[in-house]
Amino acid sequence: MFVPVCPLLAARSNPLLPMPTFFRLLAVLMVSTLAVPVASGQPAGGTRTVRILFLNAPPGAPHTAHLHDGSTCREVELPRMNLSAVYELPGGPLQVRLLATPVADPKQIPVGTPAAAIPESIGDAYLLCFSDPANPVMPVRIDVVDAGKEKFSDGMMLWFNLTPHAIGGMLGKEKVRLKPQERALVKAPIDEQDSYPVIILHMIKGDDQIYPICETRWVHDPRSRQLVFVFAEPGRRLPRVVGVPDYRTPPPAPPSIPGG
């Protein structure tokens, strides 16, 4: 399910934070962080999974495509507001491609087809799709993101700052700070399933002023991971912040063995 985690801030209305305290807090957040750099997962064995998201897709962009993993080709979703279904891919190093129409023989894949490498060191992955209108074959660009739970465990957030501005803020008990075009893991903001306070701000390059994006509350689910994207949209003065949860049903427990 799509979660619009941060509405546009029209006015600062929370009476719990006096204005001087609010901006002192923001200044502190811009110079300190507990964000953890994203690291690669463990080597994959057997099969791996992938989920897909087409972030900020323009009108007329495709809603489905055909994913070729070097041996098989299948139709996949390109959802805008949530992650796709979980698709299985073979282990080992892969070159995945997105096609408008299915192709059985890899030799018949058109030149210029959107492609991305998934190294053997990455197990589960996300395929993030971005608009690429200059590509006449398929107007999409693919970015592979490690989704392994060795580093990105349940309850954590993976932040993507897709803007040319520095982003900072407070998420419950955790701080976040990202440089332009940076991504980072952030620990669980609280320990239990509950709401928590959120303050997000940005600093425009060449301007020393700190500008708040939003002050709100989000809901934490310790069973789920969350991808959070900060990006610019035409016609909007402030960046947009969008959160997409990744909840997966735990596998069933193995049956008990009588007398074991």
Secondary structure, DSSP 8 states (H G I E B T S, - for coil): --EEEE----S---TTS-HHHHHHHHHHHTT----B---------SEEEEEEEETT--TT--SEEEEE-SS-EEEEE--SSS----EEEESSSEEEEEESS--SSGGGS-TT--EEEE-TT--SEEEEEEE-TT-SS-SEEEEEEE--TTTS-TT-EEEEE-SSSEEEEEETTEEEEE-TT-EEEE--SSSSSEEEEEEEEEE-TT---EEEEEEEEEEE-TT-EEEEEEE--TT-SS-EEEEEEE-----------TT-
